[in-house]
Amino acid sequence: MRIWDTAGAEQFRSLTRQFYCKADAIIVCFAINDRYSFERVQVYLQDVQNYGQHRVPMVLVGTKLDLEDDRCVTYSDAESFA
């Protein structure tokens, strides 16, 4: 198993597009205390649709639950999006 973590850095975007075509599964993560990271999920999912295999299993993961007091993305927002 290979796991590629680009932390959403734009400089790796062209590389991640290449990985989508051979991926057997995709995990998209966002920080619950960073609304922008949640909004960027849509960009990555669009790349998966454009460059990845059809019907590849995907999982949406909210990270940094330990920062619950700074939460910007509600559970219901993430659930609705998923």
C-alpha positions in Angstrom: 0.0 0.0 0.0 1.2 3.5 -0.8 -0.1 6.6 0.9 0.5 10.0 -0.6 0.1 12.9 1.6 0.6 16.3 -0.1 -1.1 18.3 2.6 -3.1 20.1 -0.1 0.0 22.0 -1.4 -0.6 23.5 -4.8 3.0 22.6 -5.9 2.0 18.9 -5.8 -1.2 19.3 -7.6 0.1 18.1 -11.0 1.6 15.0 -9.2 -1.6 14.1 -7.4 -3.6 14.1 -10.6 -1.3 11.4 -11.9 -1.9 9.3 -8.8 -5.7 9.4 -9.2 -5.7 7.3 -12.3 -4.1 4.3 -10.6 -5.7 4.7 -7.1 -7.7 1.9 -5.8 -9.2 4.1 -3.0 -9.0 7.7 -2.1 -9.1 9.3 1.4 -9.8 13.1 1.3 -9.1 14.9 4.6 -10.0 18.3 5.9 -9.3 20.0 9.2 -12.5 20.7 11.2 -11.0 23.9 12.4 -10.2 25.3 8.9 -13.2 26.1 6.8 -11.0 26.7 3.7 -9.6 23.1 3.9 -13.2 21.9 3.9 -14.1 24.0 0.9 -11.1 22.7 -1.0 -12.4 19.2 -0.8 -14.7 19.9 -3.7 -11.6 20.8 -5.8 -10.0 17.5 -5.0 -13.1 15.5 -5.8 -13.4 17.3 -9.1 -9.8 16.2 -9.9 -10.7 12.7 -9.0 -13.6 12.8 -11.4 -11.5 14.3 -14.2 -8.4 12.1 -13.7 -9.3 9.1 -11.7 -10.9 5.8 -12.3 -14.7 5.6 -12.3 -16.3 4.4 -9.1 -13.2 4.4 -7.0 -14.1 4.2 -3.3 -13.6 7.5 -1.4 -13.7 8.4 2.2 -14.1 11.9 3.7 -12.2 12.4 6.9 -12.4 15.3 9.3 -9.2 15.8 11.2 -8.1 17.7 14.3 -11.0 16.7 16.4 -8.8 17.5 19.4 -9.4 21.2 18.4 -13.2 20.9 18.9 -13.3 24.3 20.6 -12.1 25.9 17.3 -14.4 23.9 15.1 -15.5 25.8 11.9 -17.0 22.8 10.1 -19.9 21.2 11.8 -20.6 17.5 11.7 -23.8 18.1 9.9 -22.0 20.2 7.2 -19.6 17.4 6.6 -22.3 14.8 6.7 -24.4 16.7 4.2 -21.5 17.2 1.9 -20.5 13.5 2.1 
